[in-house]
Amino acid sequence: FTITKAPLTLTVSLEGWTFGNQPEEIYPEIDGNEGEGGETFYFKVKNADDNTYSEEVPKNAGEYTIKIVVAETDNYASGSATTDFTIAKANITPTVALTGWTYGATANTPVVTGKPDDAEVSYTYSVNTENPEEQEFTTTVPENAGSYIVKATVSETTNYNSGEATSSFTIAKADMSMVSVAYNDLD
């Protein structure tokens, strides 16, 4: 007579992480490996074809599937299980600075730090009011003397969420030069 190998009823779970915080080792929780067979992990983009599985752990933000394959042992057949996990986009904390200028001079360009290299940045401007709810932002760079706010909006990228930063700046009044006019004697 024959005693056949028992099938495995496997389950696997894996807690995702945030981009940039990838653990050095990936330790999925596996239940049902009764024969303690060797375990191999494979990864693919969620809903991608099964022929795209790879042993390389994904690095970019997105949704993925992990597959555990357990080797057969003396008493248990091989088996596999899958589960989905997410690598979340990281948040950014950009800053923006804009050096003011004097009325009539060329406007300075805002400088943004703390943004991903592949992110796009757009700028809007508002008069600096006491009440932030009264600020109306526009893409038009101010020209008249006064106190203003620049807002930098950083676009979302593959691995990072979008973000915003504001900074105040001043357009100073220009110095008025005294103009003297000489009149000749009129006859």
ChimeraX attribute file (.defattr): number of C-alpha atoms within 10 A of each C-alpha:
attribute: neighborCount
match mode: 1-to-1
recipient: residues
	/A:1	3
	/A:2	4
	/A:3	6
	/A:4	10
	/A:5	13
	/A:6	15
	/A:7	16
	/A:8	19
	/A:9	13
	/A:10	17
	/A:11	17
	/A:12	17
	/A:13	18
	/A:14	17
	/A:15	12
	/A:16	19
	/A:17	16
	/A:18	19
	/A:19	19
	/A:20	15
	/A:21	12
	/A:22	15
	/A:23	10
	/A:24	6
	/A:25	7
	/A:26	12
	/A:27	11
	/A:28	17
	/A:29	10
	/A:30	14
	/A:31	13
	/A:32	15
	/A:33	21
	/A:34	14
	/A:35	18
	/A:36	12
	/A:37	18
	/A:38	12
	/A:39	15
	/A:40	12
	/A:41	20
	/A:42	16
	/A:43	21
	/A:44	22
	/A:45	19
	/A:46	16
	/A:47	10
	/A:48	11
	/A:49	9
	/A:50	13
	/A:51	7
	/A:52	10
	/A:53	16
	/A:54	15
	/A:55	12
	/A:56	10
	/A:57	15
	/A:58	16
	/A:59	13
	/A:60	17
	/A:61	19
	/A:62	18
	/A:63	16
	/A:64	19
	/A:65	20
	/A:66	24
	/A:67	23
	/A:68	21
	/A:69	18
	/A:70	23
	/A:71	17
	/A:72	20
	/A:73	15
	/A:74	10
	/A:75	14
	/A:76	19
	/A:77	16
	/A:78	20
	/A:79	18
	/A:80	18
	/A:81	19
	/A:82	17
	/A:83	16
	/A:84	19
	/A:85	17
	/A:86	19
	/A:87	21
	/A:88	19
	/A:89	20
	/A:90	17
	/A:91	15
	/A:92	16
	/A:93	13
	/A:94	18
	/A:95	17
	/A:96	19
	/A:97	18
	/A:98	18
	/A:99	14
	/A:100	19
	/A:101	18
	/A:102	17
	/A:103	18
	/A:104	13
	/A:105	11
	/A:106	9
	/A:107	16
	/A:108	11
	/A:109	12
	/A:110	15
	/A:111	11
	/A:112	17
	/A:113	12
	/A:114	12
	/A:115	21
	/A:116	18
	/A:117	8
	/A:118	12
	/A:119	15
	/A:120	14
	/A:121	16
	/A:122	11
	/A:123	20
	/A:124	17
	/A:125	21
	/A:126	21
	/A:127	20
	/A:128	19
	/A:129	13
	/A:130	8
	/A:131	7
	/A:132	10
	/A:133	7
	/A:134	11
	/A:135	15
	/A:136	12
	/A:137	14
	/A:138	14
	/A:139	12
	/A:140	10
	/A:141	15
	/A:142	20
	/A:143	14
	/A:144	13
	/A:145	16
	/A:146	16
	/A:147	16
	/A:148	19
	/A:149	20
	/A:150	25
	/A:151	23
	/A:152	24
	/A:153	20
	/A:154	24
	/A:155	17
	/A:156	19
	/A:157	16
	/A:158	14
	/A:159	20
	/A:160	23
	/A:161	17
	/A:162	21
	/A:163	18
	/A:164	18
	/A:165	17
	/A:166	18
	/A:167	17
	/A:168	18
	/A:169	17
	/A:170	20
	/A:171	20
	/A:172	16
	/A:173	13
	/A:174	12
	/A:175	8
	/A:176	6
	/A:177	6
	/A:178	6
	/A:179	5
	/A:180	6
	/A:181	6
	/A:182	5
	/A:183	6
	/A:184	6
	/A:185	5
	/A:186	4
	/A:187	3
